[in-house]
Amino acid sequence: MSFDTVPEMYARSQWKGRPAKDAIDFFGPPQKMDRTADGKQVVMQWYRDTSYNSNEVVSRSSEMQGNVMVHTDYWATVNNPNRCIISVTVDQDKKVVEFEADEGKLLLSSGCQSVKFGPP
């Protein structure tokens, strides 16, 4: 379950009723376009890769050296996959009727946090 963020709620209210061209101008050409089930609207989608690297402990060892227990941490750069899917639904008049930003079901994702939702 995900909850809308304040930026997403604000973007939803700002996009509603605007021309589809504004979304294309802001986000670029959509990477996917599909008609809704009833065929009356079109959903445009943009995929943003928001993956990032972090330095993390990947393993740990402990050994006795004389009378002292020595703990060693082994660090590595870890890639954290992230993404944000921006969906804009447009009606037959080419006006925005719905805006949504979704992490695409990635667990513990905050993939849309760094994406600018617009509109300008």
Buried (B, 14 or more C-beta within 10 A) or exposed (E): EEEEBEBBEEBBEBBEEBEBEBBBEBBEEBEEEEEEEEEEBBBBBBEBEBEEEEEEEEEEEEEEEEEEEEEEEEEEEEEBEBBBBBBBBBBEEEBBEBBBBBBEEBEEBEBBEEBEBBBE
